[in-house]
Amino acid sequence: MRLVIAQCRVNYRGRLTAHLPSARRLILVKADGSVSIHADDRAYKPLNWMSPPCTIEEAPGVWRVRNPAGEQLDIEVEEIFHDSHHDLGPDPGLTKDGVEAHLQQLLAEHPEALEPGLTVVQREFPTAIGPVDLLCRDAAGQTVAVEVKRRGEIEGVEQLTRYLTLLNRDPRLAPVRGILAAQSIRPQARTLAGDRGISCITVDYDVLRGLDDPSSRLF
């Protein structure tokens, strides 16, 4: 991982255009090829970013970051205050909490709760950036990647988007569509998912566990 603190301007051209005026920011370059620009607020969320795979061309005063979709991120570097490289080593991956892990197990046992005709090919399907919770096939035979969360938020959509990018490069699997499954899904996450062609499905944990029967409810 490379960490650069610099006075910089940023211009993005792609599905839309965006501009960040000159300011001191953190530029984060990860081993997976992603590039993100951070300010000293917004928690973990970057001001702008380019998801992998992408190429970085460094010239005096400017970095040009491009991806296969034709998007381009230009970082005009005015002054560098810090530039360091760090090898983080292999990551053991995210350990899901009890509810989320059990929810994944229940959905693997009952994929029809997500969509009629859906069948599970493999749980924890490996990719270069981490395992996909459920790799499935729908009734028409198309590959479906399912990301299971207790709460569906923007980060879950971003995570599933990265998985879909990698899976769709495999001719044995492509085309691959995505489903974000959670007990609750934030409106912002639904909006972003819809823009990226990802389905959002809310699931009832108690119904999956057999502790509640919706047909017996009065309302």
N, C-alpha and C positions, 0 to 999 in steps of 0.2 A: 504494500500500500504506500502511496506517495501523498504526503501532506505539504501543501504549498499555501503560505499566507502571503497575499499580494494585494497591492493597490491595483484594481483592474476595472475594466468595462466589459460588458458581456452583451453579445447580440446573437439571437437565435432566429433561424429561418427554417420553416418547415410547414406544418399544418397551419401555423399562424406565425406571427413575428412578435418578438419580445426584446426589450432592451433594459439592461441594468446600468445606470450611470456609474461613474467612477466612485469607488469606495474600497475600503480594506475588507477582504473576504478570505475565506478558507476554500481552496480548491482541493477536492478529494479525488484521487485517481486510484481505483481499486484494481486488483489483479484480474478481475473478470472483464476488465475493459471499460467499465462504466466511469463517467466523469460527472461530478456534481459540484455545485457552487453554493456555499453556505454563508449566511450572516450570523451574527452572535445573538440570534433569537430564533423563533419559529420551531423550537425544540429540535427534533431530528430531521425536519422537512427542509430540503434544499430550495434555494431560490430558483434555480434552473438546473437541468441535468440532461445527460444523454445516456440511455440504457445500452447495455452491450447487445450485439457486438458493435464496436465503433473503432475508428482509426484516429490517431492523434498526430498531427503534424506541428512540430514546434519550430518556429522561426523567431528571430529577434523581435521581441515586442508583441508577438501574437501566437496564440495556439488555435489551430483549426481542428475541430472535432466533427467527424462525419459518421453517419451510419448508412447501412445499405438502402434505407428508405429515401435517401436524398436529403435528410435533415442535416443542418449544419449549425454548430455552436462556435462562435468566434470569441475568444477571450483575449482582450487587449491588455497585456501585462505592462503596467507602468513602472512598478517597483516591487521587488521581491524581498520580503522580510524573513522568510523561513522556507526552506526546501529540504525535506528529509524523506528517506525511504525506510519502510519497516516490513519485515517478514513476519506475518502473524501466524504462519503455520496452518495446519489443517484445523478446521472448525468442527466440533462434535455435533453441530446442528442444534436446532431448537427443540427443547423438551416441552411438549404440550402439557397444560394443566390437566387435572383429572377429568373434568367435564369435556374439554375439547378432544382429548384422546378417546374417551368413551363414545363421544358423538361420532368420531370418525369410524370407530369399530361398528357402531350401530348402523351407520349409513352403508358401510361395506356389506353388512348382512341384509340390509333392506334398501337397495339402490332405487327400487320403485317408488320410494318416498320422495325422491328427487324428480323422477320422470318415468312414466310408463315405458316399459321395454328396455330400461337401462340395466346393463350387466357390468359387473366389475371384472376387469382384466387383471389388475394387480394393485395392491395397497403399497404405499410408499415407493412409487415408481421412481428410480433414480435418474437424476439429470446432473449436469456439470455444476449447477448452482444449488442443488438440494433436491429432496424427494417431493414428488407430487403426491398429495394425500391419496387420491383415488384416480387410477387410470381406467376408464370405462369405454364401453361401446353402446351406442344408442340403438333403437329399433331398426334404423336404416343402415347400421354398420359403421357409422362415423365415430371416430375417436373423440372422447370427451375427457377433459382434465377437470377434476373437481378439487377445489381448495376448501377445506373445512375450518371454520372459525367459530368461536363462541360468539364474538361480536364482529360483524362485517364492517370494516373501515377501509379508508383509502389505501392503506398499506397492504391490506389483503388483496385488493384489486391490482396494485402494482406488482406484488409477488406473483400472482397468477399470470399477469401479462408477460413477465419474464419467462415463466415456464412455457407459456404458449409459443413465444418466439423461438425457443429452443426446440420444442417438440415438433413444430411445423417445418423444421429443417430436415426432419427424418422422413424420407419418402414412404417408409413402412407405416407411418402413423398419420401423416398429413392427408387431408386437412383436419386440424384439431380445434375444437371449440371449447370454451370454458364455462364452468359453473362455479359461482361462489355460494357456498352453503353455510348458513349461520343461524343462530337463534334470533338474532336481531341484526338489521343492516341499516347503517346510517344513510340518510338521503343523499349526502355528497358521494358516498361510495356507490350507490345505485346509479347516480348520474354518470360518474366516470366509467362504471362498468358498461352501461348502455352505450356510451360513446365508443367503447372498444369491442362491442359485440359480445360481451360476457353476460350470461344470465345470472340473476340473483334469486336465490330461493331461501326463504325462511323455513326452518324446521323446528318442530316441537319436540324437545328433549323427552318430556314425560310421555308423549304419545309413542315415540320410538321405543321407550323402555317398557311400554305396556302398562303404564300407571294411569293413563287417562284415555278415555274413549270419546272422541268428539261426537259420535252418533248418539250418545246418551245425554248430551247437554240440552238444556231447554233453550239457551241462548248463548 
